Amino acid sequence: KKCDLGRTISRYMVLLAGEQKLMVMRPYQVYAVQHIVQCIDEDNGNGYIWHTTGSGKTLTSFKASTLLKENDHIHKCVFVVDRKDLDRQTREEFNKFQEGCVEENTNTAALVRRLLSEDYADKVIVTTIQKLGLALDGNSKRLSSNGRQRSKNGQATYKQQLEALTDKRVVFIFDECHRSQFGENHKAIKAFFPKAQLFGFTGTPIFEKNASVQMIEGATASMRTTEDLFQKQLHAYTITHAIEDGNVLRFHIDYFKPKEEKDKKQPKPGEAIAKRAVIEAILTKHDAATGGRRFNAILATASINDAIEYHALFKTMQAEKLAADPDFKALNIACVFSPPAEGDADVKQIQEDLPQEQADNEEDPEGKKAALKSILADYNARYGTNHRLSEFDLYYQDVQKRIKDQQWPNADYPAAQKIDITIVVDMLLTGFDSKFLNTLYVDKNLKHHGLIQAFSRTNRVLNGSKPYGNILDFRQQQDAVDAAITLFSGEKAGEQAREIWLVDKAPVVIQKLETAVQKLGDFMQSQGLACAPSEVANLKGDEARAA
C-alpha cells in the first residue's frame, strides 16, 4: 500500500551519515516500535519486548526513542542501560544513527542537569541505572555528604531538584531489563515518577523457571519475573526466529570428553577436569576453530582463582611448547576480571551484574589484587601499554577494543597487537558484541539465560567465513543446553528447536552428503551420463542442467 511505503520511508528508515548508508528497519523491529508507541499513546501501562541478543535492539530502541521525541505528551524519554561500558557503547550506537543526538552524562550532576533541561536536544537521554539510582537515592553515602555540602550553600540535593519532574510523563526504556532493574533502583524509579511508563528490552526474559527467589519488601520470598516488572509482553522475536531468518548464527557445540584412563572415573556432567587437559585441548583445536586465528575466542571460567590459574598455566605450557618446538606459534592470552571494589564507585558499578566476581573478591582481596597486577604487567609488556589497577576501566576498554580489532587483516594491524583468547569469569559474557569473536570455551557451569547470553557472544553474522558460533564445553552440559533451548525457543520446542539452533554433528553431515551424492549419481545415470562435472554441459534442456 502507498501509505505503508510512505510510513516506512518517513518513520522506519535510518541514515548512517558517517558511513553513507540507509538502513531500513526489519519488520519485527517496526512491530516492536509500533507496540511501544501505541502503548504510550493509549497510556496503557508498561511492557517488555523480547528480541533475541544480536537482533538489533539498539536500532529498535533508537527509533522508539526518536519517535517519542516528537510526542508532545512526553516530557522526557530516558534510555537506561546497565553499566558504564554499555552506557558508552549504546551512546556511540545512538550517535552513529544520528550524530550528536545523545549527549554524554559524565556524572550524576550532568544527568540531573539534562533531566531538568527544557532544551529539545535533551528530550532523549542515555544513562545508566546506577547514575539514575544515585540521583534518586538521598540516603547513599555519596549523596548524603554531597547533600550536606549543598545544604550548607543553600542549594537543593539532586533528589530535591528532581521533584519538579514527579508530575511529568517520563518514558523509561530499559536495555536488557532483567539485570540490575530487579533491585531497589527499579522500585525507586516507579515511586519517584508515578506517571512514568516503563518499557524493557531483553534477549532472555526471566520466566518462573529461571527466576531467582528474592525477598520482597523484607517479608515474603517470591519470584521476580520480567512480567512481574513490566506487566506484559508487547512483542517477541526469539533466537529461533532470528536463526531461521539468518539474522544470527546457529551453534556448533562440542562436549569435550577426556581420554579414558584405566582405574580413573570419567567426570560427570558439570564436573571440572584438569586445567592442563583443557589448555592442551584448546591449543590443539584453536586454529581450526578460529579459521587460522582469523577470529578470536573467550574462555569462561568458574571463579577468579580459576581465571588466575589458567592465565599462569597458559604462560607455562606455551613456554614449554616453544622450548620443545621453535616453530610453535603461541596464542596471545588476555585475562579480565573486576578487582576488589574497596569503595571504588566505578568498580562497584561494574560488579553489580558480576555475582561470581563480587563473591570471589570478598575472599583474600589482597591476593586477587596482586594477581591482577601481575596480569596487567604481562599485558603491558605484550602490548606496550601502561595500564594500572587504579584505572581498571581503561584496561577493560582496551581489552574490548583489541578483541574487536581482530577485524583488521594482519597486514594492516599486526597479529601481535591482537588478542587470541580472553579469559573471563563474568565479564564480557553479556552485553558485548564482536563479529570476529566466534568461539567460546566453557569451563564453568551455565544454565538458562546465563547460558544463552554466554553462547550468544559467538553468533553474530559476518559472512561465509563464519558459518556458526563454536562452543567447546569442558563440563559436558548437554542437559543444561537442552533445557535452555526449550525455555527460550518460543513457539517451537523440543527436537524441532534443536534442529534450528544447532549445527548437525559430523556423522549426520557426512550421511546427508552421501545421500545427496547418491541422488545426483542416480539422476546423471538416468540421463545416460557419467557423474562427473565435465558431463553437466551434455545435459539436455535448461531444466535438466538446473537439476
N, C-alpha and C positions, 0 to 999 in steps of 0.2 A: 504494500500500500504506500501511496505517496507520503501520507502523514508519518508512517513508521520510518521511512527513509529519511525524511526531514528531521525527525526527532533523533535518529541515530547520529546524523551529521552534526546537529546543533548541541546535543547533550551528552552523547556517549562516545565521542572521539577525543583523543588527547594528542596534542602536538608536542613532541620532544624537540624543543628548539635547538638544544646543543647538538643533538645527533641528526637533526633534519629528518625526523621520522614522524609519521602519522599513525597512531595506534588506535585501532577500533576495539572497543571492549567486546569480550566474548559474551554470548547470550546469558550464561549463568551469572556473570558479573553485572549485567544490565538488570536482570531479575532481582538480584540482591539489593542493588541501589534503589530500584523502584519500590521494593518492600519497605526499606527504611524510610524513604521519603513519604510514602503513603502512611506509614505508621505515625510519622511526625505530623503530617497534615491533619490526620484524624485525631491526634493527641491520644493515641491508643496504646499507652503503656510502653514497656521495654521489650527487647527481643534480641536474639542472637542469630548470627549467620555461621553455619557450619560449612566452611570452604577449606578443603584439604590443604595441607602445607605444600607450597610450591605452585598454587593455582592463581597467584596474582592478587592476594588480599590487599596489598598496599595500593595497587591501582584502583581496586574496588572502593576501598575506604577513602582514597583521594577524591574520586568522583562524587561519592556521597557527601564528603565534606564541602567540596566546591559548590555543589548544587544547593546545599544547605546555606551556603554563604549568601545566596540570592534570596533566601527566605526571610521576609521582614518580621515574621513572628518569632524568629530565633535570635536571641541576644548574642550567644557565643556557640561555636562548635569546637569542642576540645577533644583532640585525638590523643588518647592516653596509651603510652607504651610502657614496657616493664623492664627497666634497667637502662643505664647510660648508653651502652653500645647500641641498643635498639633505638633509643632516642635519636642518636646521631645518624644511624642507618636510615631510619624512617624519614627524618627531616631531609636528608640528602635525596632520598627517593622522591619525596613530595616536590622538592625544588627542581628535580630533573624533569618532572611533568610540567611544572610552571615555575620559571626562575623567580626566586625571591618571594614565593607565595607563603613561605613559612619562615619565621624568624627563629633564631636560636635563643633558648632560655638557659643562660649560663648558670643561673642560680634561682633560688626561690623568689628573691626580690624582683627579678626580671619577669618571672611568671605572674606574680601578683600585679605588677605594673601593666602587663599586657591584658590580664583579665579585666582590669578596671578601665582600660583604654576604650574610647569611643571611636577610635580610628578604624576605618573599614578594613585596613590591612591586618588588623589584629582580631578580626572576627573568627578566623580559624587558627587554632594554636595547637602545636605539638609539644607534649611534655611527658614526663614520666609519672607513674603512680606515686613514686616516692616523693617527688617535689610537690605534687599536689597534696599528698598527705601531710607534709611538713607545713604547708601553707594553712591547712585546716586544723592542725593539732596544736592548740595553745599550751599543752602540757609537756611537749617534748623538751628535752634539755636545751636543744639548740634554740628553740623559740622562747623558752622561759627566760633565759638570760638575755636574749635579744629583746623580748617583750619588756623586761625590767628596764633595759637601757633606753628603749624607745619611750617608755612611760616617763622616765626622768626628763626627757626632752619634750614632753607633752605630745608625743606622737602615738598613733594607734598601732597595735600589733598587726601582723599580717591578717589574722583571722578577723579582727575588728574592722580592718579596712574592707575586707571582702563581704561584710554583712550587707553592703549595698546591693549585692547580687542575689540575695536569698529569695527575692520575689521575682527573679528573672527566669525566662525559659532558656535553660542551657542544655545543649545536647552533648553527651559524652559518648565517644566511640572508642571502645577498648580493643587494642590489638592483643590477640591471644588471651582471651578473657578468663581462662581457667587458672591463671597463675596468681600473682600477689593480690589480685582483687578479691580473693577468698578471705582476706583478712580484714583488719579493722578499717583500712582505708576505704574499702567499698562501703561500709556502713557509714563512715564519716561523710562521704560524698552525698549519699542518699539523705542523710539527716540535715546537712547544711543547705542542700539545693532541693527543696521539696517539690519544685516544679520541673525538675530535670527529667530528661528521658535518657536512658542508658541502653546502648547497643554494643554487643560484643561480637568480635570475630574469633573463631577458633578453628584449627585444623583437626583437633582431637577433643571433642566435648567430654565433660565429666558426666557419666551416667551413674546410676546406682551401683553398677558392678565394679566401677573403677574409682568410686568416690572414697575419700578417706573420712573416718569418723572424727568429728570435731565437736568441741563443747560450744554450744550455742547459748549466749548470754549467761555463761558461767554455771549453767544448771544441767540441761539435758544434752546428752551426747546424740548427735544427729549427723546425717549425710549432708554434704553441700554439693549439689549438682549444678551444672550450668543452667538448667531450667529453674532451679531454686533462685538463682541470682538474676536471671534475665527474663523470667516469666514464660517465654515461648520461643520456639524455633521459627524464624522467618523464612529461611531458605537453606537448602542443603546441596552441596556439591562435594561428594565424598571422594576419597582416593580411588575407589573403584571407578567412578565416573571419569576421573582425571586420567587414569591409566588407559581406559577404553578410548578416550579422546586423544591420547598422545600428548597430553599436557604435562605429565610426569612419567617417569620410567618405572618399569617393573623391577622386582628384586631378584637377584640370583643369590640364594642362601646356601652356604655350605656349613654343615655341622661337623666340626673337627673332632676326630676320634684319635687319641694317641695310639701308637703301636702297642699291640698286646704283648705283655711280658709274662713269663712264667711266674706263678705264685704271686702275681700282683693283680689286684682287682681293678677293673675298668671304672673310671669315675661315673657317678650317677649324674643325670641332668641337673644342672645348676651348681655342680661342684667344680672347684678350680683345679687346674692341672699345673704342673711345674712351669714356672715362668720361662725357664730355659727352653722348654719344649715349644712354648708359644712363640718365642722370638725366633727359634730355629725355623718354625713353620712360616712365619712372616717373611723372614729373609729368603726362604725358598720360593714363596709364592708371589711376593710383592711386585716384581717386574711384570709378571704375566697378568696379574690382577689390574695393574695400572697402565697397561699398554706401553711398557718400557719406560715407565716413570713420566709419561705424558700427563697423568693425573696424580693426585695425592690422596692420603688416607688419614683417618683418625683411629687411634687405639683407645677404646673406652675401658677404663679400669675401675675396680670396685671401691678404691679408697685412695686417699692422698699417699699413704705409706706404700701402697702398690705402685702408684704412679712414680714415686721417687725411686723405688727399687727397679722398676722397668727402665727408667732413664739411665741409671747406673749400669744395668746389665746390658743394655744395647751398646753402650760405650765399650764395655769389657769384651763382649762377644764379637763385635765388629773389629776391634783391635786384634783379637786372636785370629780372626779370619784373614785380615790384612797381612798379618805376620806369616801365616801359612801360605797365602796366595797373593802375591803383589798385584795381580790383575783384579782382585776383588774391589768392587765399587761400593763404598759404604753409603748407607742412607743418611740423609740429613734428618736428625731427630730433634724435635722440639717438645717441650712439656709445659703445660699451663694449668695451674690451679690457684685458687684465691689464697692469699696469705691470711694469718690470724688478723682479725679486724682491729683489735686493741684500740677501739674508739675512733678509727678512721671511717668517716662518714661515707666516702666513696666505696671502700671495700665492703662496708655493711650493706650498702645499696646493691652492690654486685652479688652478694651472698644470699639475698632474700629468696632466690629460687635455686639455690645450690645446697640442698639439705645435707647431702653426704659431706661436702666440704665444710659446711658450717659445723657439723658434729665432729668431724675429724680434727678441726683446728682447736677444739676445746681441750684435746689431749696433747701434751708436750708441744705447746705452741712455739717454744724456742727452737726445738728440733725441726719443726716444719719450716720456720723462717730460715734456719741455717741451710736446709736442703734446697729451698727455693733460691737462696742467694747463690749457691753453687751452680744450680741450673741456669740462672741468669748469667753467671760468669762464663759458662760454656757457650751460651747463646751469643754473648757479646764477643767472645773470641772467634766464633764461627762467622758471624755476620758483620763484625766491625762496628757494633753498636755500643751504646753506653747506658743501658737500662739499669735502674736501681729499684730496690724493693719499695722505697718510699714513693716511687712514681709507677706503681704496678700497672695502672690503667694504660699508660703509654706502651708498656711492654705487651699488654693484652691486645691493644690495637695493632701493634706491629706484627704479632703472630697472625692475626686475621688477615692483614694485608698481604703477608708473604704466602699464605695459603691461596689467596685469590690471584697472586702474581704467577701462579702456575700457568695461567692462560697465555703468557708470553713465550714464544719459542726461545730455546736456549741461546740462539744467535743474538737475540735482542736483549735477553735478560739471563745471565749465566745460571746454570743449574745450581751452582754453589751458593747462590743467594736465595734459593727456594727452600721450601720445607717438604720433605717426602712424607713423614708421619708425625702427627701431633698427638702426644699422649695427654689424655684428659681424664677427669673424674666426672664432673657435672658440666663444666663449661663447654660451649660450642655444640652441645647436643640438642639445644633448642635455639631458634631464632637466628641461626647462622646459615647463610646461603653462599655456595660457590659451585658453579657449573663444572669446575675442574677438580672437585672432590668426588671421587667415585667409589671409594672403598671404606668400609667400617669394620675394624677388627674389634670383637666384643669379648672382653674378659670381665664381665660384671653381669649380675642378674637384672634383667629388664622385664617389664610387663606393661600391658595396657597402653595408655597414652605415652608413657616414657619410652616404651619400645618403638612405637610408631614414629615419635618425634626423632629419636636417635637414628633409626633406619632411613628416615626421610632426608637426612643430610646428604645422602648419596644419589638421590633420584631426580636431580634437576636435568632437564633436557638440554643437550648441546647439539650434537649431530650424529651421523652414523658411526663415529668412532667411540661413542658411548651408548651402547645398546641397553644397558641396565645398570642399576646400582648393585655393587658387590657387597655382600655381608659374609664375613667368616666368623662364625660363632664358636668360641672355645669352651662354652658352657653347655652345649647341646640342648638349647632351649626351644625345641620344636613345639612342645605343648603350649608354651607361652606365646609363640608366634601364631599358632593356630587360633588361640583364644583372642588375640589382638585383632587378627583378620576378621574373625566372626563379629567382634564388637564394633569395629569401625568400617565394615564393608557396606553399611547402608542396607539397601533393599536386597541385594544379592548376598547370600550367606553360604557357609559350608564349602563344599568342593568347587562350586561354581565361582565363588570369590577367590579361592586359592588359585584356580586356573588363570584368573585375570591378573592377580597380584604377582605371582611367582613365575620365574623362568623355568621351563621344563628341565629336568635333570638330563645329564649327558646321554644315558641309555635311551631315554624317551626320544630325544632329538635324533639320535642315530637311527632308531626304529622308524621315525617319521621320514627321514631322508631315504632310507632303504625302500620304504613303501612308495615314495614319490618316484624314485629312480625306476622301480619295477613297473609302475604305471606308464612312465614315459617310454620304457623299452617295449611294452606291450603295444602302445599306440604306434610307435615307429615301425614295429613288425607288421601291424595291420595295414600299414601303407606300403609294405614291401621294401622297407629301407632299413639299413643298419642304424643302431642307436649311437650316432656319432654327430658332433657339431657340424661336420662338413656336409652331412646329408640334409640339414634343415632347408637349404636352398632348393632341394629337389622335391619338397612337399608341394602338393598341388592345391592352389587356391589360398586366399588370404586367411580363411578360417582355419585351415589345417596348420598354416605357419604360426598363427596366433596361439593355437592349442599347444 
